[in-house]
């Protein structure tokens, strides 16, 4: 016996995205026009998935701190995978629907969805940005690692994005679950009796 599992991510209208992120609809339109945000159409209308919400929040935060929109978007892209892992840790971020399954399988689904984001709670970018800025940005799970890594790059200060705190901020700003996981029980195939 097994399960077929479908994950359905929440989608947001531009107005809903503005309420969650603080990035107004007119600024969203301007960023799309300038190529910072991709056009994503849903039935002829612009929609944002959770990646879009995370991008909006990080771009807003970094541009307010003096980063160019292009650089802010690049840094935001490095946070998407770890953010999905952090969402899996949040109570109420996922809602299971469909056929009942054991808690152990639910936990396996939550934490096996995102590979490559282990030990990625923090995104660290040495400052000021250098010619090899993107090559010096790194993710880590422990702030103690930062000192050694920054000294290798010759930096003494940095930008840190805490993916856990950012995931929590997104969840607090959104009513209801971020994802729905729909399960369907698959019966084992039994050989035909002859």
N, C-alpha and C positions, 0 to 999 in steps of 0.2 A: 504494500500500500504506500502511495506517495501523494504528493500534492502538486498541483499546478498553481503557481503564485504569480500574480500580476501586481506591480507597484504603480500607483497612480499619484503623481505629484500634483500638488495644489497649483492652480494658475490664478493670476491676478490681473485685473484690468489696470490701465494706467492710473486711474483714480485710486484704486485699492493699493497699488504699489506706492503711490505718493503718501497715502496714510501710514503705510508700514515703514517707509524709508525716510520720509521727509524730503524727498526729491520731487518737486512739483511737476505736474503734467507738462507745463510749458518748458521746463528744463529738460525733461525726458525727450520731448519733441526736438529741442535744440541739439541734444547729444546724439539722437538718431540721425538728424540732418547732417551732423558733422562726422558721422561714422563711428562714434564712440560706442553707441548701442546698436546692436543688430536689429533689423526689422524682423519681428516675429509675428506672423499673422495667424489668428485663429478665427475662422469663419469671416475673414475680411477685417477683423479688428486686431489691434495690437494687444498681445497678452504677454505677461511675464511669468516664467516658471521660477522655482526657488533659486536657480543659478542667477537669473536676472535680478532678483531681489537682493541677493548677496552682492552682486556686482554694483548695483545702485548704492547700497550702503557704504561699501568700501570706497568707491569712486568719490562719493560725496565727502567722506571723512578725509581722504587723502588730498583731494583738490582744495578743501578748506585749509589743509596744512601746507599748501604751497606746491604740491606735486602737479605736473602737467596732467591733463585728462588722459593722454595716451599712456603715460607711465602708470597712472593710477589704475587704468583698465588692465594693464599687463600684470600688475601686482595683484589685483582682484582675481585674475584668472588663476593665479597660483594658490588661491585660498579655496577654490570651489570643491576640490576633492576632500580636503580635511573638514570642510564644513558639513558635508554629507555624513561623515563619520560622527561628528559631534551631534548632529541632529538625532542620530541613532541612540545617543545617550540620554536624550531629554524625555522626561515623562510627558506623555500626551502628544508627542510629535508624530507618532504613528498610530493609526487605527486599523485594527484587523477586522476584516469582514469575511463573510462566506462560511465555509465549512470550518468547524472547530479543529484546532490543532494543538498539540502539547506545547507548553511554555518553552521547553528546550528547543523546539523547532523554531518558534517565534524568535528566540534570542539568536539562534544561528542565522536566521534571515536578516535580522537587524545588523549584525556585526560582520556578515560575510558579503554584504552588498558593496562595500567599498574596500578595494585592495589598493595598496600603495599609500595609504594615509596613516599608517601606524606611526606612532611617535611624531605626530604633526600638529600638536595642539597650538604651537606658535609658528607664525611666519615672521622671519627676521630679515630686515633689509638694512645693511650698513649704510650710514650717512656720512658725508654727503654722497649722492649717487656718483659713481665713477663711470669711466668708459665701459667697464665690464660689470656694470651694476646688476644686470639680470643674472650673470654668472655668480655673483656673490650673495644673492638672495637665497636663503635656505629655510627649511622647516625643521623644527625639533620638538621634542616632547618635554624637555626639561630646561628650565632657564639657566641652570648651571653650565650647560654646554655652550652658551652664548659667549662667555668671556674668552674661552680658548679660540673659538672660531673667529671672533672679531679681531683678536690680536693677530691671527694669521693674515687677515685682510688689511691690517694696519689701521683699523677703525677703533674709535673709542666711544661712539654713540651710534644708536640705531633706531629704527622704527620696528615696533613689535605689534603684531596683530594677534590677539588671543582668540582663536577660533571658538573655544568653548563659550567665552563671554559673548561673542558675536552671535553664535547660534542661540544662546539664551535670549538675547535681545530680539532676535527675529521671532522666536516662539512667543515671547511676551506680547509682541505687537500684532500677532495674528490670532484671531479667534478660531478655535478648532484645530484639528490635526493638520500637519504639513503634508503628510502622505497617507494614502489609504492602501492597505495591502489586502488584496482579495485572494482568498484561497479556495481551491476546489479540490476535493478528494478524488484521486484517481484510483480506480479499482485495478488490482493486479489482473493482467490478462491470464485467463485460465485456458489451457489447451482444450480444444473441442473433444468431447467424448465420442468415440467411434463405436 
